[in-house]
């Protein structure tokens, strides 16, 4: 992608990031890369480095002098492991740190149908290790070189089964919390069931999921929203909602002990 198509502020900061000692590539990502952005959407820039060669020093990003916040490596979690929220001449730019060694390892696992779901800040159902691989697939390289990837066929076979299994177990726990009259935990498990079902549908369609924003809509599960916003307050009402969610998702709670 030519930087000519970017705002001057974004082009400028991308060029500065590309000059950092550890940087191997800078890519435009997020909604700006997929064309699903709003007029007020931020600009996401993936800053790729190889930890095996030169570890990224976040202080060097801070020294660029832009207002905002820059994290340390690992502060945000294991998948999205760090970055910064910067304001560049009035333009909001999100910088996402990416160790290309790690991303390529996760890509190799995904090619064989293997992945993990990890607890990640900002993700309710967790983040799969193939998420950064999807960023490579949809991103637009601005500086440096990056591998080209497609959705692995093996992953399209294994990921839906794994996500459906997680959805079934979430419904099982939702039913247990409904029996206790615990509306908060029941609702949380219902949300998890819907999001895991959405992941399953997207993986079966060989479509990358980078975050949970609008995931329910993308997976054509918007009809479950009323169940999540008004699940009820009594045990009977909550149990009825769990049953309705099971029908809406086309799955049944996991087997009891």
N, C-alpha and C positions, 0 to 999 in steps of 0.2 A: 504494500500500500504506500502510495506517495504521501509524504508529509505535507504536500501542497494542499491536500484536502482538509487539513486540520487547522483549527484556530492557531494564530501565531503563538499564543501563550503555551499551548499544548506542545507544539513543535519545538519551542525553545527548551522547555523543561525536559522533554524526551531526549533532546540532544545532549543536555547536561547529564542526565542519568546515564546515557550511553558512554560518556567519557569517564565515568567512575572506574577505578582500577579493577574491580571485581566483575563488572558488567560484561556479559557475553551477548546479550540481546535485549531490546526493548520492544514490546508489542502493545498495540491497542487492543483492549479487551472489553468485556461487559456489554451493556446494551448498545454502546456506540459502535461496537464491532458487529453485532448481530442486526443492527438496524431497528431495534425495538425500543430505542430511547425516547424520552420525552424532551421537550425543549430545555427543561431545567435539569436534566440528568448530568451527573458527574462524568468526568473522563477518566477511565480506568487505564492505567499503564502497568503492564507486567514488567518487572525488572528481573531479568534472568541472570543468574550467576552459577558457577560451579564450585560448590564447597570443597571439592577435592583439589582444586587448583588455587583458588583465592577466596577466602571467606569474606562475604559482604560485611562491611562495617556501616551500620545505620547512621553513625555519627557523620559520615561523609554526605549522606542525604540531608541531614540537618544543616550542615555547613553551606548548603546551597542558599540558605537564608530566607526561605519562604515561610510565611505564617502557617501555623498548623501543628500537627503532632506526628512524630515518627516513633514507631515502636522499636523495641529490641527484637532480635530474632527469637522466635518461639513464644512471644508474648500473646499472640492471638490464638494459638492452638497448633495442632500438629499438621493440619492440611493447609489452611491459610495461615502461615506461620509468622506473618508480620508485614509491616508496610507503613504507609503514612497517608494522612489526609492533609493536603496542601491547598493553599489558595494562591494562584499564580495570576497576577494582574486581574483579580476579580473572578477568575475561572477556577472552579473546584476540580482538583485533580487528585485521584486516589492512586497511590503507588503500592503495588502488591509485590512483595519479595517472593521469588521462586528459585529454589535450588534445582537447576536442570538435571543434576545427577539423580536427585530423588524422584523428580517427575518422570524421567526415563525409566527408572526402576519400576515405578508404579505402572507405567505404560507396558512394560514387558510382562508384568503380572496380569494386567488386563487382557493382553493378547492371548493368554492361556486361560482366561475366564476367572482369574482370581482377583479378589479385592477385599478390603476391610472397610467397615464403617466406623469412623472415629468421632468422639465427642469434640465438637468444634463451636467456638463462640459464634453466635448468630444463627445456628442451625438447630432446629427442634428435633429432627429425626436423625441428626448426625450427618457427617460429610463422608462420602465414599472416596477412597484413594484414587479413583479414576477421575475425580473432579478436575484436578489440575491438568490432566491429559485432555479433557474437553476444552480447557482454556487454550491449549496449544492448537486444537482443531479449529476453533472458531475465531481465534485472535488474528490480528493483522500485524505482521512484522514491520517494524519501523526502522530498526537498526540491528545489525548483526545477523546471525544465522540461527534458525530453529528447525527442528525436525517436523516433517509433515505427518500427521496422523489421521486415521479414520476410526470409526467405531468398530472395535473388534467383534468378529462374528461369535467367538467363544463367549465374550462378555454378554452378548445379546441372548445367549442361551442360559447362562448361569445367574446373571443379575436379577432378572424377573423372579425366578424361583426364590432367591434369597430375600428379596424385598417383600414378596407375598408372604413368606414365612414370618417375617418381622411384623407385618400387618396383622396376621392371625394371632400372634402372641400379644400384640398390643390390645386387640379386642378382648382376649381372654382376661387380661388385667383390668381392662375397662369394666368388664362384667363384675369382676371381684370388687372393684371400688364402688360400683353401683349398688351391690348387695350391702355394702357398708354405709351407703348414703354419703359417700365422700365425693361431692360434685367436682371439686377442683382436680383431684387426681383422675377421676373418671374422664373428665373433659380432656385432660392432658393426654391420656392414652387414646382417646378417640381422634384427637388431632394427629398423633403419631401414626395411627392406623391409616388415616387418609393420606398423609404425606408418604408413607412407605408404599401404599398402593399406587400413588402417583409416580413414584420412582420406578416401580415395577412396570407400569404402562410405558413410561418414557424409554426405559431400557429395551423393552420388547420392540419399540418402534425405532430403536437405534438412534435415539436423540439424546444429546448431551444435556445434563442438568448441572448448572454451575452454582445455583443457589435455590432457595425455596420461594423466592419472590414470584408470585403468580403461577407457581408450580401446579396448584390445584386446578387452575383454569386451563393451563397447557395440557394437562392430562385428562381434560373433559370430565372433571369431578366437581364442578361448581354446584351441582345439585346437593352436595353434602353440606354446604355452608350453613343452612338453617339448623342442622343437627348439632353443629359445633358452637353456634352462637346462642342457642336456646336449648341446652340439653336437659333441662329440668332441675329440680331441687330435691325431690324425694327419691327414695330407692326405687319405687315403681316407675317414676318418670325417667330416671336415669337408665334403668334396665330396658325400658321401651325404646329409648334412644339408641342404646347399644344394638338392639335387635334391628332397628331401622338402618343403622349404619352398616351392619353386616349385610343386609339385603342390598343397600345402595352400592356397596363395594363388590358384591358378588362373592364374598368369602365368609368363612365361619370362624369363630374363635378357636384358638389352638386347643389341643386336647388337655383336659384337666389331669392332675396327678392321680 
